[in-house]
Each structure stands twice: as structure tokens, then as C-alpha cells.
Amino acid sequence: MKQIITHLAAAAVLLALSACGTTSVSTTWKTPDPPKEPFTKIVALVLNATPGERRAAEDQLASMISGNRGVPAYSIVPDEDLKDRQKMRADFEKHGVDGAAVLRLVNSETRTRVVSTPDPAPGYVGAGIYDRYGAYTLYRTETVTDTYFYGEFSIYSVADDRLIWSGETQTVNPGGIQELVRDVGQAVKEELRKQGLLKE
């Protein structure tokens, strides 16, 4: 888990050399019997982050839940309760939470790739016909490092302690924990729309 946090800290630096963060969602599952009524209060919970990053991430995720229904989990669940399922559920019920959006950070890794870009020949100003046909074009190569983050996003019904939807996520080159959560949240919302589970 320390590897994930280290990569998150380095992601902002790597972003200067890499493409902007992109997230994909795969291997999804949904219940055949979804709730008939929308949740009224949804807790945003991010697992496997440091306490400080957890707070920033949950603030970001809660802000993405429409209708002001999102509440960051840290505001109602103490850090020590995260390891006790019964205590967490009691915290949720005490504060009237009926839905939960949970992002669990699973793993991270770095990959390198070689990128080639056109580089005009030194001293050639490109004024003649050869420039049009690339006769003097050279290529410059450089090694780029990409950072991949893997997560699991789940939606639960708190009232009956039931999983409603889950999916695996992959994010490339986020700028930090808040950007990671934003990219994952947007990708999950789009996937839910495609599956007809989100009407907003």
C-alpha cells in the first residue's frame, strides 16, 4: 500500500512529462434488483489512503454526488472505525446514510515507453521543396514514464447491507489524489449512465 501512496506523490511531477489522466472502467457487475427509490444521503468512502489523502479524496468524491446528497466518510467515521464493519455501519445509520460510494485503491505501477517525434535537421530552415516531402526530417526519441493506478469502485445500499454495483478502474497519470478520484468518479458516472442506472 505504501507503493500506491508513493506513486500518488510522484504523479504530479510525472504529469509534466506525460499525458493527462485518463480512466477506464471494466469488469462491472450490477444487481438484478436495484433499489426502486434513489438514495437520499450517500457516504463517500476512500480506502487504502493515508488519513490526509483520505480526507482530500472523500471531499472530492462527495462533491461529485448530485443533489448535495454526498457526505465525506471522515466526517462521520473515525479512522479507527474503518477496520470494524459493524462500527462503520453503526456510524452510517446514526447519521441517516442510506447509500455508500466506496473507492478502494488496489495497486499501482509504473511503465516506460519510447516516444519518437519529428526533429528537423540542424541548420536546415526548410525553405525548399525537400521540406515538403520530409527529405530532411530526423526523429528524436525519448523515454516517458506512465503511472497506472488500479481501483475498485462499489455502490452499496446501507439499509439492507447490499452491493448494488461494482467495477474495476484503471487511471493513467493522475495529477494527485483529488485528480485521481475526480477522473474515477467521472468515468464511473458515465458507465452508470450507459447501463441505465443513472438518469441525471
C-alpha positions in Angstrom: 0.0 0.0 0.0 2.9 2.3 0.6 3.7 1.9 -3.1 0.4 3.4 -4.0 0.9 6.5 -1.8 4.5 7.0 -3.2 3.2 6.9 -6.7 0.4 9.3 -5.9 3.0 11.8 -4.5 5.1 11.4 -7.7 2.2 11.6 -10.1 2.1 15.4 -10.1 5.8 15.5 -11.2 5.3 12.8 -13.8 2.3 14.7 -15.2 4.6 17.3 -16.6 6.1 14.6 -18.8 3.1 12.5 -19.6 -0.4 12.7 -20.9 -3.3 14.0 -18.8 -5.0 11.5 -16.5 -7.4 9.1 -18.1 -9.6 6.5 -16.5 -11.3 3.4 -17.9 -13.9 1.1 -16.2 -14.1 -2.6 -16.7 -15.4 -5.9 -15.3 -18.5 -4.4 -14.0 -21.3 -6.1 -12.1 -24.8 -4.9 -11.1 -27.6 -6.3 -9.0 -30.6 -7.7 -10.9 -32.8 -6.0 -8.3 -31.7 -2.3 -7.9 -33.4 -0.1 -5.3 -36.6 1.4 -6.6 -36.0 4.8 -4.9 -32.8 6.9 -5.1 -30.6 7.2 -2.1 -31.1 10.4 -0.1 -27.7 10.5 1.7 -24.7 8.9 0.2 -21.4 8.5 2.1 -18.2 8.9 0.0 -15.5 6.5 1.3 -12.0 6.1 0.0 -9.9 3.1 1.4 -6.2 2.4 1.4 -5.1 6.0 1.5 -3.3 7.9 4.3 -5.5 9.9 6.7 -4.8 13.2 5.0 -5.2 11.8 1.5 -8.4 10.1 2.6 -9.9 13.4 3.6 -9.0 15.2 0.4 -10.2 12.2 -1.7 -13.5 11.9 0.1 -14.2 15.6 -0.2 -13.7 15.3 -3.9 -15.9 12.3 -4.3 -18.7 13.7 -2.1 -18.7 16.9 -4.2 -19.4 14.8 -7.3 -22.6 13.3 -6.0 -25.5 15.2 -7.3 -28.2 16.9 -5.3 -26.0 17.7 -2.3 -26.5 14.1 -1.1 -22.8 13.3 -0.7 -21.1 13.4 2.6 -17.4 12.5 3.1 -17.0 9.5 5.3 -14.3 11.0 7.5 -16.9 13.5 8.9 -18.9 10.6 10.4 -16.5 7.7 10.6 -13.3 7.9 12.8 -10.2 6.4 11.3 -10.2 3.7 13.9 -13.6 2.5 12.9 -12.5 1.7 9.3 -11.3 -1.7 10.4 -14.6 -2.7 12.0 -17.5 -3.2 9.7 -20.1 -3.2 12.4 -18.9 0.2 13.8 -18.9 1.7 10.3 -22.4 0.6 9.7 -23.5 2.0 13.1 -21.8 5.3 12.2 -23.7 5.3 8.9 -27.1 4.6 10.4 -26.6 7.1 13.2 -26.2 9.8 10.5 -29.0 8.7 8.3 -26.9 7.4 5.5 -28.7 5.0 3.1 -26.2 4.7 0.3 -22.4 4.3 0.1 -20.0 5.0 -2.8 -16.7 3.3 -2.0 -13.4 3.6 -3.9 -10.7 1.1 -2.8 -7.2 1.8 -4.1 -5.9 -1.7 -5.1 -2.4 -1.3 -6.7 -0.1 1.0 -8.7 2.7 0.5 -11.1 4.9 2.5 -13.5 5.6 1.6 -17.1 8.1 3.2 -19.6 7.6 3.7 -23.3 9.7 5.2 -26.1 8.2 8.1 -28.0 9.5 9.3 -31.4 8.9 12.9 -32.6 10.0 14.7 -35.8 13.1 16.7 -35.4 14.3 18.9 -38.4 17.9 18.5 -39.4 20.2 21.0 -37.6 20.7 24.2 -39.5 18.0 23.4 -42.1 15.5 26.2 -42.4 13.0 24.3 -44.6 12.7 26.7 -47.4 12.9 24.3 -50.3 10.9 21.6 -52.0 12.6 18.9 -50.0 11.0 20.2 -46.8 7.5 19.4 -48.1 8.4 15.8 -48.6 10.2 15.3 -45.4 13.6 14.6 -47.1 15.5 16.2 -44.2 13.3 15.1 -41.4 15.0 13.3 -38.5 13.4 11.7 -35.4 14.1 12.3 -31.8 13.3 9.6 -29.2 12.8 9.9 -25.5 11.7 7.6 -22.7 8.4 8.5 -21.0 7.2 7.0 -17.7 3.5 6.5 -17.1 1.9 5.7 -13.7 -1.1 3.4 -13.6 -3.5 3.2 -10.6 -5.9 0.4 -10.2 -9.0 0.6 -8.0 -12.4 -1.0 -7.2 -15.5 1.3 -7.1 -18.6 -0.1 -5.4 -22.0 1.2 -4.6 -23.9 -0.2 -1.6 -27.3 0.1 -0.1 -26.7 0.7 3.6 -30.2 -0.1 4.7 -30.1 -3.7 3.7 -26.3 -4.0 3.6 -26.3 -5.0 -0.1 -23.9 -4.4 -3.0 -25.7 -2.6 -5.9 -22.9 -2.1 -8.4 -19.1 -2.6 -8.7 -16.4 -2.1 -11.3 -12.7 -2.2 -11.7 -10.9 1.1 -12.7 -7.6 2.0 -14.3 -6.3 5.5 -14.2 -3.2 6.7 -16.1 -1.1 9.6 -14.9 -3.4 11.5 -12.5 -2.0 14.7 -11.0 -2.6 13.6 -7.4 -5.2 12.0 -5.1 -8.0 14.5 -5.9 -7.5 14.3 -9.6 -7.5 10.5 -9.4 -10.8 10.5 -7.6 -12.3 13.1 -10.0 -11.2 11.0 -13.0 -12.6 7.8 -11.5 -15.8 9.4 -10.4 -16.4 10.9 -13.9 -15.7 7.5 -15.6 -18.0 5.6 -13.2 -20.8 8.1 -13.7 -20.5 7.7 -17.4 -20.6 3.9 -17.1 -23.6 4.1 -14.8 -25.4 6.2 -17.4 -24.6 3.7 -20.2 -26.0 0.9 -18.0 -29.2 2.9 -17.3 -28.5 3.2 -13.6 -28.1 7.0 -13.5 -30.6 9.3 -15.0 -29.1 12.7 -14.1 
